[in-house]
Amino acid sequence: MAISASSSGGAVAGVGILISLLHIESEQIYKSVPLSPVSVHSAVPNLPCGKYLVIELGLPIGGVTYYAGGERLVHYFDTLHIEANSKYYLGKFIGTKYFGRKNSVFLELEEADVPKNLKSILEGDRLRWTENDFKLIPPKSKDRFTVY
């Protein structure tokens, strides 16, 4: 499973997104890893088939990573159904930090299609994904999500 994000807030920017998935049956937690230190893309390789919940999300902006979890996050993504030998893409997200009275961080889906540069990375020797493997599963909610 892969996911992408870039973020900004004032004069600072951030790349990437971190997610933690809970396998409902086994209660095992799987965490994403960035594809490189400055990549907007993260992946959770080799997920066993089953139903998952996104239980934590981390969005780096500048030197700070903003985290979200709980029922709001679970409802935002809904239950993810993962089949054996399949690869999934959750979407490309944009994170925005607003300063001032609100001082909030928001996340919203920018695009659900798999970016071409991500396809080339994932189709390489490292993860051995092919274009036919990608199944898109963007969040159920089309609203922006309040991270912080």
Backbone bond lengths (Angstrom), bond angles and torsions (degrees), N, CA, C in turn:
res aa  C-N    CA-C-N  psi(-1)  N-CA   C-N-CA  omega(-1)  CA-C   N-CA-C  phi
1 M - - - 1.441 - - 1.515 107.83 -
2 A 1.329 116.13 139.13 1.458 120.63 179.69 1.522 109.77 -129.93
3 I 1.337 115.11 157.74 1.457 122.95 178.57 1.527 106.89 -152.02
4 S 1.337 117.17 151.14 1.466 121.64 -178.54 1.515 110.01 -132.69
5 A 1.339 116.20 150.74 1.463 120.37 175.37 1.516 110.47 -162.92
6 S 1.311 114.45 148.01 1.460 122.18 166.88 1.517 105.80 -131.37
7 S 1.334 115.97 157.10 1.459 118.24 -175.53 1.513 110.14 -148.68
8 S 1.318 114.89 161.63 1.456 120.68 177.76 1.517 109.53 -152.99
9 G 1.314 113.55 160.09 1.455 120.55 176.99 1.509 108.72 -167.09
10 G 1.324 116.67 107.92 1.460 119.59 -176.70 1.508 110.01 65.39
11 A 1.319 117.06 -124.81 1.462 121.88 -178.08 1.527 112.57 -95.73
12 V 1.327 118.54 6.67 1.463 121.07 -178.66 1.517 110.45 -112.80
13 A 1.323 114.50 154.05 1.457 120.15 179.80 1.521 108.90 -130.55
14 G 1.305 114.93 167.47 1.451 120.76 177.45 1.511 110.02 -145.32
15 V 1.307 116.01 154.36 1.455 120.51 176.72 1.515 109.23 -130.35
16 G 1.304 114.88 143.12 1.451 120.78 174.99 1.512 113.88 91.54
17 I 1.303 113.22 171.92 1.454 121.94 179.29 1.524 106.74 -153.94
18 L 1.299 117.05 144.63 1.459 122.33 178.83 1.522 108.42 -116.52
19 I 1.312 116.37 135.57 1.462 119.62 176.47 1.521 109.65 -132.04
20 S 1.315 114.71 150.97 1.457 122.01 173.10 1.517 107.54 -120.69
21 L 1.329 115.32 131.04 1.462 121.93 -178.40 1.518 109.65 -113.62
22 L 1.321 116.32 137.62 1.455 122.37 176.93 1.522 108.68 -106.00
23 H 1.333 116.55 120.00 1.467 121.42 173.22 1.526 106.16 -75.65
24 I 1.315 117.48 115.90 1.463 121.57 -169.61 1.526 112.30 -60.96
25 E 1.332 117.81 -44.13 1.471 119.73 -176.38 1.521 112.97 -69.08
26 S 1.338 117.16 -48.89 1.464 120.33 -174.06 1.533 112.86 -89.77
27 E 1.335 117.32 -14.69 1.455 124.32 -175.00 1.533 112.25 62.63
28 Q 1.338 116.45 19.41 1.466 122.61 174.75 1.532 108.60 -76.41
29 I 1.340 116.89 139.74 1.465 121.80 178.87 1.522 108.81 -105.19
30 Y 1.319 115.90 133.00 1.462 123.30 177.79 1.524 108.10 -118.15
31 K 1.340 116.64 133.83 1.468 121.29 -176.93 1.525 110.04 -115.95
32 S 1.326 114.69 144.34 1.458 119.73 177.35 1.523 109.96 -76.79
33 V 1.327 114.68 157.75 1.458 122.03 174.50 1.523 107.91 -129.94
34 P 1.339 117.41 140.34 1.465 119.36 177.22 1.528 109.92 -64.00
35 L 1.338 116.71 146.00 1.461 119.84 178.89 1.521 111.89 -73.35
36 S 1.324 117.78 -19.52 1.461 123.69 170.50 1.536 106.55 -160.15
37 P 1.323 118.84 167.35 1.470 119.85 -177.12 1.532 114.75 -60.43
38 V 1.318 118.15 -25.89 1.468 120.44 -179.25 1.528 111.82 -119.02
39 S 1.318 117.51 23.20 1.461 121.62 -178.45 1.524 111.33 -85.72
40 V 1.326 116.26 143.44 1.462 120.83 173.06 1.527 110.59 -78.57
41 H 1.326 117.01 -9.64 1.459 122.39 -175.06 1.522 111.98 -102.88
42 S 1.325 115.13 140.57 1.456 122.78 173.41 1.520 108.25 -128.91
43 A 1.320 116.17 155.56 1.464 119.81 179.34 1.519 110.44 -140.64
44 V 1.319 114.46 151.85 1.458 122.63 170.82 1.529 104.50 -118.64
45 P 1.330 117.54 93.84 1.468 119.38 -175.68 1.519 112.35 -76.44
46 N 1.331 114.49 153.52 1.468 122.77 170.07 1.521 114.54 58.57
47 L 1.321 116.80 46.87 1.468 119.36 175.58 1.525 109.77 -74.35
48 P 1.324 118.14 131.89 1.458 119.81 172.92 1.529 109.96 -66.61
49 C 1.314 116.99 153.50 1.462 119.55 178.93 1.527 109.46 -65.00
50 G 1.320 114.92 155.63 1.454 120.23 179.84 1.513 111.50 143.17
51 K 1.313 115.70 -169.47 1.461 122.47 179.55 1.527 108.84 -103.64
52 Y 1.352 114.45 137.82 1.456 121.24 -176.69 1.515 111.22 -129.97
53 L 1.335 114.39 154.24 1.457 122.19 170.74 1.521 108.14 -121.04
54 V 1.341 116.77 139.20 1.456 120.78 171.75 1.528 105.77 -81.25
55 I 1.335 116.58 112.48 1.463 120.08 -173.35 1.523 113.64 -105.63
56 E 1.341 117.17 -14.99 1.466 119.62 177.61 1.516 109.02 -152.38
57 L 1.317 114.49 145.64 1.452 122.37 179.41 1.518 107.88 -136.76
58 G 1.318 117.31 135.06 1.459 122.31 177.01 1.515 109.80 -123.65
59 L 1.316 116.93 128.13 1.463 122.44 -177.49 1.528 108.91 -122.77
60 P 1.351 117.57 106.60 1.465 119.70 179.67 1.526 111.96 -78.74
61 I 1.324 115.66 132.32 1.469 122.29 173.79 1.520 106.15 -137.25
62 G 1.327 115.83 117.44 1.459 119.27 -174.50 1.515 109.00 64.07
63 G 1.303 118.19 -133.33 1.454 122.30 179.88 1.517 114.13 -93.86
64 V 1.334 117.60 8.71 1.463 121.68 -176.32 1.531 109.68 -118.93
65 T 1.319 117.07 138.84 1.461 121.46 172.75 1.519 107.90 -107.94
66 Y 1.322 116.36 123.47 1.464 122.94 179.78 1.529 108.15 -94.91
67 Y 1.333 115.70 129.56 1.459 121.18 -176.06 1.523 111.14 -111.76
68 A 1.329 114.13 148.60 1.467 121.46 174.22 1.522 107.94 -139.22
69 G 1.311 115.15 152.18 1.455 121.12 177.28 1.517 108.84 -162.27
70 G 1.298 116.66 -170.11 1.454 121.13 175.81 1.521 113.68 90.36
71 E 1.309 114.24 -171.55 1.471 121.98 -174.31 1.526 113.34 -60.80
72 R 1.340 117.33 -36.40 1.476 118.86 -179.65 1.523 110.82 -61.01
73 L 1.325 117.03 -42.09 1.462 121.04 179.55 1.528 110.92 -68.20
74 V 1.310 117.00 -43.23 1.469 121.11 178.20 1.525 110.13 -58.60
75 H 1.327 117.48 -43.63 1.466 120.67 179.84 1.521 112.05 -70.72
76 Y 1.320 117.54 -32.13 1.461 120.92 -179.97 1.536 110.72 -61.40
77 F 1.327 116.75 -45.88 1.472 120.77 -179.20 1.524 112.94 -91.49
78 D 1.319 118.11 -23.60 1.460 123.59 -176.66 1.533 109.31 67.19
79 T 1.306 117.80 -173.10 1.457 122.40 179.82 1.524 109.31 -78.59
80 L 1.330 115.72 130.91 1.464 121.07 178.13 1.520 108.44 -98.57
81 H 1.318 116.66 126.75 1.459 122.57 179.78 1.529 108.31 -101.35
82 I 1.322 116.77 114.03 1.459 122.56 -175.85 1.527 108.88 -108.97
83 E 1.337 115.03 125.97 1.461 121.27 178.69 1.526 109.57 -97.79
84 A 1.314 116.00 157.03 1.463 121.27 179.28 1.523 110.22 -63.24
85 N 1.325 116.20 144.03 1.467 123.92 175.97 1.516 113.72 57.11
86 S 1.318 117.73 32.62 1.465 122.03 178.18 1.519 109.29 -123.61
87 K 1.330 115.47 152.86 1.458 121.77 178.58 1.514 108.90 -119.19
88 Y 1.336 117.24 141.38 1.458 121.76 -172.84 1.524 111.23 -127.32
89 Y 1.332 114.73 152.33 1.462 121.50 176.11 1.517 107.97 -129.00
90 L 1.335 116.66 124.31 1.462 121.65 -177.98 1.519 113.41 -83.75
91 G 1.339 117.83 -19.61 1.455 120.57 177.90 1.513 112.55 126.74
92 K 1.336 113.83 170.27 1.462 121.95 175.92 1.520 107.72 -104.72
93 F 1.325 116.48 122.40 1.449 122.45 -174.23 1.526 111.25 -112.09
94 I 1.317 115.09 156.78 1.457 123.39 174.35 1.524 107.13 -119.56
95 G 1.324 115.95 127.51 1.457 120.95 175.36 1.517 109.73 -106.80
96 T 1.321 116.63 140.24 1.463 121.48 -179.23 1.519 109.36 -135.01
97 K 1.343 115.59 130.73 1.464 120.68 175.20 1.517 107.88 -106.14
98 Y 1.319 115.26 127.51 1.460 121.76 176.78 1.514 108.59 -104.51
99 F 1.328 116.43 134.18 1.463 122.09 179.39 1.521 109.43 -99.58
100 G 1.296 115.99 167.69 1.461 120.83 178.85 1.502 110.52 105.30
101 R 1.322 115.98 -148.09 1.465 120.73 -177.26 1.518 112.24 -61.41
102 K 1.322 116.78 -40.92 1.464 119.32 -177.11 1.525 111.85 -73.66
103 N 1.343 117.47 -42.21 1.454 122.20 178.66 1.530 111.51 42.12
104 S 1.339 116.20 55.89 1.455 122.05 -174.13 1.521 111.35 -118.00
105 V 1.322 115.52 159.59 1.457 122.75 175.02 1.528 107.31 -122.41
106 F 1.341 115.23 127.87 1.463 120.81 -178.89 1.518 110.14 -120.46
107 L 1.321 115.64 152.13 1.451 123.18 177.63 1.517 107.68 -128.73
108 E 1.335 116.38 131.99 1.456 118.75 175.11 1.508 110.85 -141.99
109 L 1.325 115.23 149.87 1.450 122.11 -179.53 1.518 109.40 -70.51
110 E 1.335 116.03 124.03 1.456 120.53 176.47 1.521 111.05 -92.01
111 E 1.334 116.14 -42.89 1.455 120.37 -177.27 1.521 109.27 -155.87
112 A 1.339 116.13 141.41 1.457 120.31 -179.69 1.526 112.12 -94.44
113 D 1.323 118.58 -19.90 1.459 120.84 -178.86 1.519 111.32 -71.71
114 V 1.323 116.02 149.24 1.460 121.38 179.47 1.529 108.51 -72.51
115 P 1.344 118.90 122.27 1.468 120.98 178.59 1.531 111.46 -62.14
116 K 1.321 116.55 145.29 1.468 120.72 -178.08 1.525 111.96 -59.81
117 N 1.348 117.38 -39.68 1.463 118.35 -179.08 1.533 111.39 -67.43
118 L 1.319 117.95 -30.79 1.467 120.28 175.98 1.520 109.96 -69.68
119 K 1.332 116.87 -40.77 1.469 119.70 177.64 1.518 110.60 -56.89
120 S 1.329 116.94 -44.35 1.467 119.41 -178.15 1.526 111.15 -65.38
121 I 1.331 117.74 -37.03 1.472 121.00 177.89 1.526 110.46 -66.51
122 L 1.317 116.65 -48.31 1.461 120.86 -175.60 1.520 113.17 -73.40
123 E 1.342 116.88 -25.10 1.462 119.96 178.20 1.518 111.58 -82.86
124 G 1.345 117.99 -5.71 1.464 122.13 179.23 1.519 111.40 -73.06
125 D 1.308 114.75 -175.38 1.469 121.14 -176.31 1.516 113.23 -63.82
126 R 1.342 117.48 -27.01 1.468 120.32 -171.71 1.527 112.78 -63.45
127 L 1.332 117.41 -52.21 1.460 119.50 -176.60 1.525 114.10 -111.57
128 R 1.334 117.29 -15.67 1.475 123.12 175.25 1.527 113.71 57.72
129 W 1.313 117.20 41.82 1.453 120.06 173.24 1.522 107.67 -87.05
130 T 1.312 117.09 153.88 1.463 121.31 173.51 1.522 108.12 -120.66
131 E 1.329 116.40 161.78 1.466 120.03 -175.56 1.519 112.03 -57.54
132 N 1.328 116.94 -35.98 1.466 120.17 -179.00 1.522 112.49 -68.24
133 D 1.316 117.39 -17.00 1.458 121.09 -178.22 1.519 113.66 -75.03
134 F 1.335 118.24 -21.51 1.459 120.64 -171.69 1.523 112.81 -74.68
135 K 1.324 115.34 124.65 1.460 121.75 172.06 1.516 106.71 -120.22
136 L 1.300 116.76 128.90 1.462 121.30 -176.66 1.521 110.08 -87.64
137 I 1.327 116.49 129.52 1.464 121.73 175.14 1.525 109.42 -137.07
138 P 1.336 116.95 73.30 1.467 119.20 178.02 1.528 110.18 -68.41
139 P 1.332 117.18 167.06 1.474 119.40 -179.33 1.523 111.49 -61.00
140 K 1.307 115.45 151.99 1.470 120.71 178.89 1.520 111.13 -67.64
141 S 1.314 116.46 -35.09 1.458 120.69 -178.89 1.522 109.80 -84.33
142 K 1.311 116.75 135.48 1.460 121.81 176.22 1.533 111.31 -94.19
143 D 1.320 117.35 -3.35 1.460 122.46 179.11 1.521 110.22 -75.62
144 R 1.330 115.92 161.80 1.454 117.96 172.68 1.531 107.97 -78.29
145 F 1.304 114.60 149.28 1.453 121.48 -175.76 1.527 109.20 -104.85
146 T 1.315 117.16 131.66 1.466 121.72 177.60 1.520 108.34 -84.89
147 V 1.333 115.85 112.80 1.456 121.32 -179.92 1.520 110.33 -81.30
148 Y 1.359 115.05 -43.30 1.463 119.98 -174.68 1.506 109.55 -144.72
